[in-house]
Amino acid sequence: MSINYSWVICALECAPNIDGREKVVTLVYWRRHGVNAEGIATDISGSQELEYDESNLFTPYENLTQNQIINWLEDNMTPEQIAALDAILETQINEKANPTIVLPPLPWAE
């Protein structure tokens, strides 16, 4: 079963000022989204700290792009961490597609 995975950036936490630079991103709140070919989807939420490095090229907050934040996020996670998130999403999608436990309506309820 093919699953497409993507990142959703929910919020950015910033330090007001570091070394004269304003709104320095220090924490990314994210969701990892997975959806299979049948449209069954699920998400995992989390956050990732970012280390400030004055030697890195600084992008003003107003000029940041979602792709840039996703690159920072992936650069600060190991491939194993991302694979573990994807494995959880795959398990959840498979459970939704083929539930091992169901919760039917009560027989006396309408």
Summary of the structure (lengths in Angstrom):
residues: 110
radius of gyration: 19.0
end to end distance: 36.1
largest distance: 67.5
contacts: 242
relative contact order: 0.21
helix: 29%
strand: 37%
